[in-house]
């Protein structure tokens, strides 16, 4: 989950940096996607200490 969230976050930022010709910067949809990706990464980090323990 951490790697997926971090990958999504960097992909969204990367797309914004690559598509520099556009005006407006990061829009509302991108802000929501960045927040969700960051939230997914945070949840993934909190699960790391649990290891591979069964539920």
N, C-alpha and C positions, 0 to 999 in steps of 0.2 A: 504494500500500500504506500509505503514511504517513497519508494522508487517511482511508482506510478504518479503520485502527486507531484513529486519534484520534477519528473519529466514533463508532465503537463504544464506546470508553472513555467519552466524554462522554454517550452515550445511556444507558449502564448507570448512571452516576452520576446523570444527570438523572431517570431512572425512580425511583431510590431517593429522591431529594430530593422529587419530586412525590408519591410515595406515602408521605408522612410519617406517616400514621396507623398504619401497621404497626409492630409492635414487632420487635426483633431486628436491625435494621440490615442490613448487608451479610452475606449468608450464604455458605456454602462454594461454591455454584455460581456466585454472582456474583463471588467472589474469583478463581475459575478463569477466568471470562470476562474479568475485568479484566486478569488476567495475560496471557492470550492476546492481548487487544487491545493491550496495552502492548507485548508482544513483536512483534506485527505492525507497530506504529508504529516501533519501534526498527530492525527490518529495513528498513523503507521509508526511514528516514533514512540508513542506511548505503548504500543503493543510489543515493541522489541524486547523489553525486559521480561516478558512472559515466556519467551522462548517457544518451544514446540510442545508445550503441555496440552494434553487433551482437554476438551471442554467439560 
